[in-house]
Amino acid sequence: MSTPNSKDLIQAIKNKGKNIEAEMSFFDHLEVLRWHLVRSAIAICIFAGIAFTFYDFVFKDIIMGPKIWIFGPTA
């Protein structure tokens, strides 16, 4: 296993901007952003549906759970 030397590091820095993302246009970036937002909205809707399905469990056991005295007072 070889260790990177300074020439390899300099070459990697020079080639950093020469990938496909560097050549994307403004509208290509907007397209990528749009798909990220669509996937995020779908995930939010799915998890909101799951939370609504388990409404009683979420509010009774998770949100209001800390107010329930389970172990009783210690003497």
PyMOL Python script that loads the backbone (N, CA, C, O; Angstrom):
from pymol import cmd

cmd.read_pdbstr("""\
ATOM      1  N   MET A   1       0.852  -1.179   0.000  1.00  0.00           N
ATOM      2  CA  MET A   1       0.000   0.000   0.000  1.00  0.00           C
ATOM      3  C   MET A   1       0.892   1.234   0.000  1.00  0.00           C
ATOM      4  O   MET A   1       1.685   1.440   0.919  1.00  0.00           O
ATOM      5  N   SER A   2       0.757   2.031  -1.014  1.00  0.00           N
ATOM      6  CA  SER A   2       1.621   3.202  -1.130  1.00  0.00           C
ATOM      7  C   SER A   2       0.938   4.413  -0.511  1.00  0.00           C
ATOM      8  O   SER A   2      -0.288   4.526  -0.507  1.00  0.00           O
ATOM      9  N   THR A   3       1.749   5.301   0.003  1.00  0.00           N
ATOM     10  CA  THR A   3       1.223   6.532   0.574  1.00  0.00           C
ATOM     11  C   THR A   3       1.238   7.608  -0.499  1.00  0.00           C
ATOM     12  O   THR A   3       2.174   7.677  -1.296  1.00  0.00           O
ATOM     13  N   PRO A   4       0.206   8.451  -0.526  1.00  0.00           N
ATOM     14  CA  PRO A   4       0.185   9.514  -1.537  1.00  0.00           C
ATOM     15  C   PRO A   4       1.266  10.551  -1.247  1.00  0.00           C
ATOM     16  O   PRO A   4       1.463  10.964  -0.104  1.00  0.00           O
ATOM     17  N   ASN A   5       1.956  10.956  -2.297  1.00  0.00           N
ATOM     18  CA  ASN A   5       2.963  11.994  -2.111  1.00  0.00           C
ATOM     19  C   ASN A   5       2.394  13.333  -2.557  1.00  0.00           C
ATOM     20  O   ASN A   5       1.228  13.419  -2.943  1.00  0.00           O
ATOM     21  N   SER A   6       3.199  14.357  -2.506  1.00  0.00           N
ATOM     22  CA  SER A   6       2.709  15.703  -2.804  1.00  0.00           C
ATOM     23  C   SER A   6       2.333  15.861  -4.272  1.00  0.00           C
ATOM     24  O   SER A   6       1.432  16.639  -4.585  1.00  0.00           O
ATOM     25  N   LYS A   7       2.997  15.145  -5.186  1.00  0.00           N
ATOM     26  CA  LYS A   7       2.657  15.238  -6.612  1.00  0.00           C
ATOM     27  C   LYS A   7       1.272  14.650  -6.872  1.00  0.00           C
ATOM     28  O   LYS A   7       0.500  15.194  -7.661  1.00  0.00           O
ATOM     29  N   ASP A   8       0.964  13.545  -6.213  1.00  0.00           N
ATOM     30  CA  ASP A   8      -0.360  12.952  -6.365  1.00  0.00           C
ATOM     31  C   ASP A   8      -1.437  13.885  -5.818  1.00  0.00           C
ATOM     32  O   ASP A   8      -2.510  14.014  -6.408  1.00  0.00           O
ATOM     33  N   LEU A   9      -1.156  14.523  -4.709  1.00  0.00           N
ATOM     34  CA  LEU A   9      -2.119  15.449  -4.103  1.00  0.00           C
ATOM     35  C   LEU A   9      -2.347  16.650  -5.009  1.00  0.00           C
ATOM     36  O   LEU A   9      -3.487  17.075  -5.198  1.00  0.00           O
ATOM     37  N   ILE A  10      -1.290  17.194  -5.563  1.00  0.00           N
ATOM     38  CA  ILE A  10      -1.421  18.343  -6.461  1.00  0.00           C
ATOM     39  C   ILE A  10      -2.208  17.946  -7.713  1.00  0.00           C
ATOM     40  O   ILE A  10      -3.062  18.705  -8.171  1.00  0.00           O
ATOM     41  N   GLN A  11      -1.931  16.782  -8.260  1.00  0.00           N
ATOM     42  CA  GLN A  11      -2.658  16.312  -9.443  1.00  0.00           C
ATOM     43  C   GLN A  11      -4.142  16.096  -9.125  1.00  0.00           C
ATOM     44  O   GLN A  11      -4.998  16.403  -9.955  1.00  0.00           O
ATOM     45  N   ALA A  12      -4.452  15.580  -7.950  1.00  0.00           N
ATOM     46  CA  ALA A  12      -5.844  15.377  -7.556  1.00  0.00           C
ATOM     47  C   ALA A  12      -6.572  16.710  -7.422  1.00  0.00           C
ATOM     48  O   ALA A  12      -7.743  16.818  -7.787  1.00  0.00           O
ATOM     49  N   ILE A  13      -5.888  17.718  -6.902  1.00  0.00           N
ATOM     50  CA  ILE A  13      -6.497  19.043  -6.770  1.00  0.00           C
ATOM     51  C   ILE A  13      -6.741  19.660  -8.148  1.00  0.00           C
ATOM     52  O   ILE A  13      -7.770  20.299  -8.366  1.00  0.00           O
ATOM     53  N   LYS A  14      -5.808  19.474  -9.070  1.00  0.00           N
ATOM     54  CA  LYS A  14      -5.976  20.015 -10.420  1.00  0.00           C
ATOM     55  C   LYS A  14      -7.134  19.352 -11.156  1.00  0.00           C
ATOM     56  O   LYS A  14      -7.826  20.010 -11.934  1.00  0.00           O
ATOM     57  N   ASN A  15      -7.354  18.073 -10.925  1.00  0.00           N
ATOM     58  CA  ASN A  15      -8.412  17.334 -11.615  1.00  0.00           C
ATOM     59  C   ASN A  15      -9.753  17.390 -10.892  1.00  0.00           C
ATOM     60  O   ASN A  15     -10.717  16.765 -11.335  1.00  0.00           O
ATOM     61  N   LYS A  16      -9.827  18.110  -9.815  1.00  0.00           N
ATOM     62  CA  LYS A  16     -11.043  18.120  -8.999  1.00  0.00           C
ATOM     63  C   LYS A  16     -12.257  18.618  -9.777  1.00  0.00           C
ATOM     64  O   LYS A  16     -13.328  18.025  -9.646  1.00  0.00           O
ATOM     65  N   GLY A  17     -12.150  19.653 -10.560  1.00  0.00           N
ATOM     66  CA  GLY A  17     -13.284  20.220 -11.263  1.00  0.00           C
ATOM     67  C   GLY A  17     -13.582  19.580 -12.602  1.00  0.00           C
ATOM     68  O   GLY A  17     -14.460  20.052 -13.323  1.00  0.00           O
ATOM     69  N   LYS A  18     -12.881  18.524 -12.952  1.00  0.00           N
ATOM     70  CA  LYS A  18     -13.040  17.922 -14.272  1.00  0.00           C
ATOM     71  C   LYS A  18     -13.939  16.687 -14.245  1.00  0.00           C
ATOM     72  O   LYS A  18     -13.668  15.706 -14.937  1.00  0.00           O
ATOM     73  N   ASN A  19     -14.978  16.730 -13.469  1.00  0.00           N
ATOM     74  CA  ASN A  19     -15.920  15.617 -13.460  1.00  0.00           C
ATOM     75  C   ASN A  19     -17.245  16.071 -14.048  1.00  0.00           C
ATOM     76  O   ASN A  19     -17.361  17.214 -14.492  1.00  0.00           O
ATOM     77  N   ILE A  20     -18.233  15.209 -14.060  1.00  0.00           N
ATOM     78  CA  ILE A  20     -19.500  15.504 -14.731  1.00  0.00           C
ATOM     79  C   ILE A  20     -20.260  16.645 -14.038  1.00  0.00           C
ATOM     80  O   ILE A  20     -20.938  17.416 -14.717  1.00  0.00           O
ATOM     81  N   GLU A  21     -20.169  16.774 -12.724  1.00  0.00           N
ATOM     82  CA  GLU A  21     -20.889  17.836 -12.038  1.00  0.00           C
ATOM     83  C   GLU A  21     -20.363  19.213 -12.410  1.00  0.00           C
ATOM     84  O   GLU A  21     -21.119  20.184 -12.419  1.00  0.00           O
ATOM     85  N   ALA A  22     -19.091  19.306 -12.713  1.00  0.00           N
ATOM     86  CA  ALA A  22     -18.515  20.591 -13.086  1.00  0.00           C
ATOM     87  C   ALA A  22     -19.026  21.040 -14.448  1.00  0.00           C
ATOM     88  O   ALA A  22     -18.991  22.230 -14.760  1.00  0.00           O
ATOM     89  N   GLU A  23     -19.500  20.104 -15.257  1.00  0.00           N
ATOM     90  CA  GLU A  23     -19.963  20.443 -16.587  1.00  0.00           C
ATOM     91  C   GLU A  23     -21.481  20.537 -16.676  1.00  0.00           C
ATOM     92  O   GLU A  23     -22.019  20.665 -17.775  1.00  0.00           O
ATOM     93  N   MET A  24     -22.169  20.479 -15.572  1.00  0.00           N
ATOM     94  CA  MET A  24     -23.629  20.598 -15.584  1.00  0.00           C
ATOM     95  C   MET A  24     -24.018  22.062 -15.767  1.00  0.00           C
ATOM     96  O   MET A  24     -23.381  22.958 -15.214  1.00  0.00           O
ATOM     97  N   SER A  25     -25.065  22.292 -16.544  1.00  0.00           N
ATOM     98  CA  SER A  25     -25.551  23.658 -16.722  1.00  0.00           C
ATOM     99  C   SER A  25     -26.432  24.047 -15.535  1.00  0.00           C
ATOM    100  O   SER A  25     -26.736  23.228 -14.668  1.00  0.00           O
ATOM    101  N   PHE A  26     -26.826  25.297 -15.522  1.00  0.00           N
ATOM    102  CA  PHE A  26     -27.692  25.792 -14.456  1.00  0.00           C
ATOM    103  C   PHE A  26     -29.005  25.021 -14.429  1.00  0.00           C
ATOM    104  O   PHE A  26     -29.502  24.682 -13.355  1.00  0.00           O
ATOM    105  N   PHE A  27     -29.569  24.742 -15.599  1.00  0.00           N
ATOM    106  CA  PHE A  27     -30.842  24.031 -15.659  1.00  0.00           C
ATOM    107  C   PHE A  27     -30.691  22.565 -15.265  1.00  0.00           C
ATOM    108  O   PHE A  27     -31.631  21.965 -14.745  1.00  0.00           O
ATOM    109  N   ASP A  28     -29.535  21.996 -15.503  1.00  0.00           N
ATOM    110  CA  ASP A  28     -29.282  20.635 -15.019  1.00  0.00           C
ATOM    111  C   ASP A  28     -29.258  20.605 -13.497  1.00  0.00           C
ATOM    112  O   ASP A  28     -29.786  19.679 -12.882  1.00  0.00           O
ATOM    113  N   HIS A  29     -28.649  21.609 -12.897  1.00  0.00           N
ATOM    114  CA  HIS A  29     -28.649  21.697 -11.438  1.00  0.00           C
ATOM    115  C   HIS A  29     -30.076  21.879 -10.907  1.00  0.00           C
ATOM    116  O   HIS A  29     -30.438  21.305  -9.880  1.00  0.00           O
ATOM    117  N   LEU A  30     -30.882  22.678 -11.611  1.00  0.00           N
ATOM    118  CA  LEU A  30     -32.275  22.835 -11.190  1.00  0.00           C
ATOM    119  C   LEU A  30     -33.042  21.521 -11.290  1.00  0.00           C
ATOM    120  O   LEU A  30     -33.891  21.233 -10.447  1.00  0.00           O
ATOM    121  N   GLU A  31     -32.751  20.731 -12.305  1.00  0.00           N
ATOM    122  CA  GLU A  31     -33.397  19.428 -12.460  1.00  0.00           C
ATOM    123  C   GLU A  31     -33.037  18.497 -11.305  1.00  0.00           C
ATOM    124  O   GLU A  31     -33.901  17.804 -10.767  1.00  0.00           O
ATOM    125  N   VAL A  32     -31.774  18.484 -10.932  1.00  0.00           N
ATOM    126  CA  VAL A  32     -31.332  17.659  -9.801  1.00  0.00           C
ATOM    127  C   VAL A  32     -32.003  18.135  -8.514  1.00  0.00           C
ATOM    128  O   VAL A  32     -32.467  17.322  -7.714  1.00  0.00           O
ATOM    129  N   LEU A  33     -32.051  19.440  -8.320  1.00  0.00           N
ATOM    130  CA  LEU A  33     -32.718  19.995  -7.134  1.00  0.00           C
ATOM    131  C   LEU A  33     -34.189  19.624  -7.110  1.00  0.00           C
ATOM    132  O   LEU A  33     -34.725  19.293  -6.053  1.00  0.00           O
ATOM    133  N   ARG A  34     -34.848  19.674  -8.258  1.00  0.00           N
ATOM    134  CA  ARG A  34     -36.272  19.342  -8.329  1.00  0.00           C
ATOM    135  C   ARG A  34     -36.500  17.897  -7.907  1.00  0.00           C
ATOM    136  O   ARG A  34     -37.434  17.615  -7.156  1.00  0.00           O
ATOM    137  N   TRP A  35     -35.670  16.987  -8.371  1.00  0.00           N
ATOM    138  CA  TRP A  35     -35.850  15.586  -7.997  1.00  0.00           C
ATOM    139  C   TRP A  35     -35.548  15.352  -6.523  1.00  0.00           C
ATOM    140  O   TRP A  35     -36.191  14.510  -5.896  1.00  0.00           O
ATOM    141  N   HIS A  36     -34.598  16.065  -5.961  1.00  0.00           N
ATOM    142  CA  HIS A  36     -34.347  15.961  -4.518  1.00  0.00           C
ATOM    143  C   HIS A  36     -35.570  16.427  -3.738  1.00  0.00           C
ATOM    144  O   HIS A  36     -35.956  15.798  -2.753  1.00  0.00           O
ATOM    145  N   LEU A  37     -36.178  17.526  -4.173  1.00  0.00           N
ATOM    146  CA  LEU A  37     -37.362  18.037  -3.488  1.00  0.00           C
ATOM    147  C   LEU A  37     -38.553  17.089  -3.629  1.00  0.00           C
ATOM    148  O   LEU A  37     -39.318  16.914  -2.681  1.00  0.00           O
ATOM    149  N   VAL A  38     -38.714  16.482  -4.794  1.00  0.00           N
ATOM    150  CA  VAL A  38     -39.806  15.528  -4.996  1.00  0.00           C
ATOM    151  C   VAL A  38     -39.619  14.322  -4.095  1.00  0.00           C
ATOM    152  O   VAL A  38     -40.569  13.889  -3.442  1.00  0.00           O
ATOM    153  N   ARG A  39     -38.417  13.771  -4.047  1.00  0.00           N
ATOM    154  CA  ARG A  39     -38.167  12.613  -3.176  1.00  0.00           C
ATOM    155  C   ARG A  39     -38.360  12.974  -1.708  1.00  0.00           C
ATOM    156  O   ARG A  39     -38.872  12.161  -0.938  1.00  0.00           O
ATOM    157  N   SER A  40     -37.962  14.173  -1.310  1.00  0.00           N
ATOM    158  CA  SER A  40     -38.155  14.605   0.069  1.00  0.00           C
ATOM    159  C   SER A  40     -39.634  14.729   0.403  1.00  0.00           C
ATOM    160  O   SER A  40     -40.065  14.316   1.480  1.00  0.00           O
ATOM    161  N   ALA A  41     -40.413  15.296  -0.512  1.00  0.00           N
ATOM    162  CA  ALA A  41     -41.856  15.434  -0.283  1.00  0.00           C
ATOM    163  C   ALA A  41     -42.520  14.070  -0.188  1.00  0.00           C
ATOM    164  O   ALA A  41     -43.410  13.877   0.639  1.00  0.00           O
ATOM    165  N   ILE A  42     -42.108  13.128  -1.013  1.00  0.00           N
ATOM    166  CA  ILE A  42     -42.671  11.774  -0.942  1.00  0.00           C
ATOM    167  C   ILE A  42     -42.337  11.124   0.395  1.00  0.00           C
ATOM    168  O   ILE A  42     -43.202  10.497   1.008  1.00  0.00           O
ATOM    169  N   ALA A  43     -41.104  11.264   0.853  1.00  0.00           N
ATOM    170  CA  ALA A  43     -40.701  10.687   2.135  1.00  0.00           C
ATOM    171  C   ALA A  43     -41.476  11.315   3.284  1.00  0.00           C
ATOM    172  O   ALA A  43     -41.889  10.610   4.204  1.00  0.00           O
ATOM    173  N   ILE A  44     -41.681  12.625   3.247  1.00  0.00           N
ATOM    174  CA  ILE A  44     -42.438  13.303   4.301  1.00  0.00           C
ATOM    175  C   ILE A  44     -43.882  12.803   4.321  1.00  0.00           C
ATOM    176  O   ILE A  44     -44.440  12.562   5.391  1.00  0.00           O
ATOM    177  N   CYS A  45     -44.484  12.648   3.151  1.00  0.00           N
ATOM    178  CA  CYS A  45     -45.872  12.160   3.080  1.00  0.00           C
ATOM    179  C   CYS A  45     -45.982  10.729   3.597  1.00  0.00           C
ATOM    180  O   CYS A  45     -46.933  10.401   4.307  1.00  0.00           O
ATOM    181  N   ILE A  46     -45.034   9.886   3.255  1.00  0.00           N
ATOM    182  CA  ILE A  46     -45.067   8.497   3.726  1.00  0.00           C
ATOM    183  C   ILE A  46     -44.944   8.442   5.241  1.00  0.00           C
ATOM    184  O   ILE A  46     -45.718   7.746   5.898  1.00  0.00           O
ATOM    185  N   PHE A  47     -43.982   9.166   5.804  1.00  0.00           N
ATOM    186  CA  PHE A  47     -43.796   9.124   7.252  1.00  0.00           C
ATOM    187  C   PHE A  47     -44.934   9.822   7.995  1.00  0.00           C
ATOM    188  O   PHE A  47     -45.258   9.435   9.118  1.00  0.00           O
ATOM    189  N   ALA A  48     -45.541  10.836   7.394  1.00  0.00           N
ATOM    190  CA  ALA A  48     -46.709  11.458   8.010  1.00  0.00           C
ATOM    191  C   ALA A  48     -47.880  10.477   8.027  1.00  0.00           C
ATOM    192  O   ALA A  48     -48.635  10.427   8.998  1.00  0.00           O
ATOM    193  N   GLY A  49     -48.032   9.696   6.953  1.00  0.00           N
ATOM    194  CA  GLY A  49     -49.082   8.677   6.924  1.00  0.00           C
ATOM    195  C   GLY A  49     -48.865   7.600   7.963  1.00  0.00           C
ATOM    196  O   GLY A  49     -49.813   7.155   8.610  1.00  0.00           O
ATOM    197  N   ILE A  50     -47.614   7.175   8.130  1.00  0.00           N
ATOM    198  CA  ILE A  50     -47.303   6.175   9.156  1.00  0.00           C
ATOM    199  C   ILE A  50     -47.567   6.739  10.544  1.00  0.00           C
ATOM    200  O   ILE A  50     -48.137   6.055  11.394  1.00  0.00           O
ATOM    201  N   ALA A  51     -47.156   7.984  10.780  1.00  0.00           N
ATOM    202  CA  ALA A  51     -47.396   8.603  12.090  1.00  0.00           C
ATOM    203  C   ALA A  51     -48.886   8.762  12.352  1.00  0.00           C
ATOM    204  O   ALA A  51     -49.330   8.589  13.487  1.00  0.00           O
ATOM    205  N   PHE A  52     -49.669   9.089  11.325  1.00  0.00           N
ATOM    206  CA  PHE A  52     -51.111   9.220  11.499  1.00  0.00           C
ATOM    207  C   PHE A  52     -51.753   7.861  11.776  1.00  0.00           C
ATOM    208  O   PHE A  52     -52.706   7.767  12.550  1.00  0.00           O
ATOM    209  N   THR A  53     -51.228   6.813  11.145  1.00  0.00           N
ATOM    210  CA  THR A  53     -51.749   5.463  11.372  1.00  0.00           C
ATOM    211  C   THR A  53     -51.529   5.031  12.819  1.00  0.00           C
ATOM    212  O   THR A  53     -52.408   4.418  13.426  1.00  0.00           O
ATOM    213  N   PHE A  54     -50.370   5.345  13.367  1.00  0.00           N
ATOM    214  CA  PHE A  54     -50.048   4.976  14.743  1.00  0.00           C
ATOM    215  C   PHE A  54     -50.177   6.168  15.682  1.00  0.00           C
ATOM    216  O   PHE A  54     -49.346   6.359  16.570  1.00  0.00           O
ATOM    217  N   TYR A  55     -51.216   6.965  15.483  1.00  0.00           N
ATOM    218  CA  TYR A  55     -51.443   8.192  16.248  1.00  0.00           C
ATOM    219  C   TYR A  55     -51.471   7.926  17.748  1.00  0.00           C
ATOM    220  O   TYR A  55     -50.796   8.614  18.514  1.00  0.00           O
ATOM    221  N   ASP A  56     -52.255   6.925  18.173  1.00  0.00           N
ATOM    222  CA  ASP A  56     -52.378   6.635  19.608  1.00  0.00           C
ATOM    223  C   ASP A  56     -51.041   6.257  20.222  1.00  0.00           C
ATOM    224  O   ASP A  56     -50.688   6.749  21.294  1.00  0.00           O
ATOM    225  N   PHE A  57     -50.301   5.395  19.559  1.00  0.00           N
ATOM    226  CA  PHE A  57     -49.002   4.989  20.086  1.00  0.00           C
ATOM    227  C   PHE A  57     -48.042   6.170  20.170  1.00  0.00           C
ATOM    228  O   PHE A  57     -47.347   6.338  21.172  1.00  0.00           O
ATOM    229  N   VAL A  58     -48.003   6.991  19.115  1.00  0.00           N
ATOM    230  CA  VAL A  58     -47.061   8.115  19.073  1.00  0.00           C
ATOM    231  C   VAL A  58     -47.342   9.093  20.202  1.00  0.00           C
ATOM    232  O   VAL A  58     -46.424   9.496  20.916  1.00  0.00           O
ATOM    233  N   PHE A  59     -48.604   9.481  20.370  1.00  0.00           N
ATOM    234  CA  PHE A  59     -48.902  10.483  21.388  1.00  0.00           C
ATOM    235  C   PHE A  59     -48.971   9.916  22.789  1.00  0.00           C
ATOM    236  O   PHE A  59     -48.519  10.565  23.732  1.00  0.00           O
ATOM    237  N   LYS A  60     -49.527   8.710  22.958  1.00  0.00           N
ATOM    238  CA  LYS A  60     -49.672   8.161  24.303  1.00  0.00           C
ATOM    239  C   LYS A  60     -48.344   7.661  24.855  1.00  0.00           C
ATOM    240  O   LYS A  60     -47.993   7.960  25.996  1.00  0.00           O
ATOM    241  N   ASP A  61     -47.612   6.909  24.061  1.00  0.00           N
ATOM    242  CA  ASP A  61     -46.406   6.261  24.576  1.00  0.00           C
ATOM    243  C   ASP A  61     -45.126   7.053  24.358  1.00  0.00           C
ATOM    244  O   ASP A  61     -44.203   6.946  25.166  1.00  0.00           O
ATOM    245  N   ILE A  62     -45.039   7.840  23.298  1.00  0.00           N
ATOM    246  CA  ILE A  62     -43.793   8.542  23.020  1.00  0.00           C
ATOM    247  C   ILE A  62     -43.828   9.976  23.542  1.00  0.00           C
ATOM    248  O   ILE A  62     -42.949  10.386  24.300  1.00  0.00           O
ATOM    249  N   ILE A  63     -44.839  10.733  23.139  1.00  0.00           N
ATOM    250  CA  ILE A  63     -44.874  12.144  23.523  1.00  0.00           C
ATOM    251  C   ILE A  63     -45.292  12.319  24.984  1.00  0.00           C
ATOM    252  O   ILE A  63     -44.658  13.077  25.719  1.00  0.00           O
ATOM    253  N   MET A  64     -46.345  11.630  25.410  1.00  0.00           N
ATOM    254  CA  MET A  64     -46.813  11.757  26.791  1.00  0.00           C
ATOM    255  C   MET A  64     -46.203  10.707  27.713  1.00  0.00           C
ATOM    256  O   MET A  64     -46.517  10.677  28.903  1.00  0.00           O
ATOM    257  N   GLY A  65     -45.344   9.855  27.189  1.00  0.00           N
ATOM    258  CA  GLY A  65     -44.717   8.803  27.977  1.00  0.00           C
ATOM    259  C   GLY A  65     -43.949   9.302  29.193  1.00  0.00           C
ATOM    260  O   GLY A  65     -44.040   8.674  30.248  1.00  0.00           O
ATOM    261  N   PRO A  66     -43.207  10.384  29.106  1.00  0.00           N
ATOM    262  CA  PRO A  66     -42.436  10.829  30.272  1.00  0.00           C
ATOM    263  C   PRO A  66     -43.293  11.268  31.463  1.00  0.00           C
ATOM    264  O   PRO A  66     -42.788  11.298  32.586  1.00  0.00           O
ATOM    265  N   LYS A  67     -44.551  11.603  31.261  1.00  0.00           N
ATOM    266  CA  LYS A  67     -45.368  12.031  32.405  1.00  0.00           C
ATOM    267  C   LYS A  67     -45.940  10.849  33.186  1.00  0.00           C
ATOM    268  O   LYS A  67     -46.478  11.037  34.278  1.00  0.00           O
ATOM    269  N   ILE A  68     -45.832   9.624  32.639  1.00  0.00           N
ATOM    270  CA  ILE A  68     -46.344   8.438  33.323  1.00  0.00           C
ATOM    271  C   ILE A  68     -45.308   7.969  34.341  1.00  0.00           C
ATOM    272  O   ILE A  68     -44.127   7.831  34.020  1.00  0.00           O
ATOM    273  N   TRP A  69     -45.765   7.722  35.582  1.00  0.00           N
ATOM    274  CA  TRP A  69     -44.907   7.300  36.666  1.00  0.00           C
ATOM    275  C   TRP A  69     -44.867   5.780  36.659  1.00  0.00           C
ATOM    276  O   TRP A  69     -45.827   5.144  37.095  1.00  0.00           O
ATOM    277  N   ILE A  70     -43.784   5.180  36.179  1.00  0.00           N
ATOM    278  CA  ILE A  70     -43.730   3.716  36.022  1.00  0.00           C
ATOM    279  C   ILE A  70     -43.159   3.031  37.258  1.00  0.00           C
ATOM    280  O   ILE A  70     -43.716   2.030  37.710  1.00  0.00           O
ATOM    281  N   PHE A  71     -42.095   3.526  37.802  1.00  0.00           N
ATOM    282  CA  PHE A  71     -41.361   2.802  38.820  1.00  0.00           C
ATOM    283  C   PHE A  71     -41.816   3.126  40.240  1.00  0.00           C
ATOM    284  O   PHE A  71     -41.461   2.405  41.173  1.00  0.00           O
ATOM    285  N   GLY A  72     -42.568   4.158  40.419  1.00  0.00           N
ATOM    286  CA  GLY A  72     -43.016   4.541  41.760  1.00  0.00           C
ATOM    287  C   GLY A  72     -41.924   5.258  42.517  1.00  0.00           C
ATOM    288  O   GLY A  72     -40.763   5.271  42.107  1.00  0.00           O
ATOM    289  N   PRO A  73     -42.310   5.851  43.618  1.00  0.00           N
ATOM    290  CA  PRO A  73     -41.309   6.613  44.390  1.00  0.00           C
ATOM    291  C   PRO A  73     -40.308   5.663  45.069  1.00  0.00           C
ATOM    292  O   PRO A  73     -40.647   4.551  45.474  1.00  0.00           O
ATOM    293  N   THR A  74     -39.088   6.139  45.174  1.00  0.00           N
ATOM    294  CA  THR A  74     -38.086   5.359  45.891  1.00  0.00           C
ATOM    295  C   THR A  74     -38.021   5.892  47.312  1.00  0.00           C
ATOM    296  O   THR A  74     -38.058   7.101  47.540  1.00  0.00           O
ATOM    297  N   ALA A  75     -37.925   4.990  48.242  1.00  0.00           N
ATOM    298  CA  ALA A  75     -37.938   5.378  49.646  1.00  0.00           C
ATOM    299  C   ALA A  75     -36.620   5.873  49.979  1.00  0.00           C
ATOM    300  O   ALA A  75     -36.378   6.265  51.121  1.00  0.00           O
TER     301      ALA A  75
END
""", "prot")
cmd.dss("prot")
cmd.show_as("cartoon", "prot")
cmd.util.cbc("prot")
cmd.orient("prot")
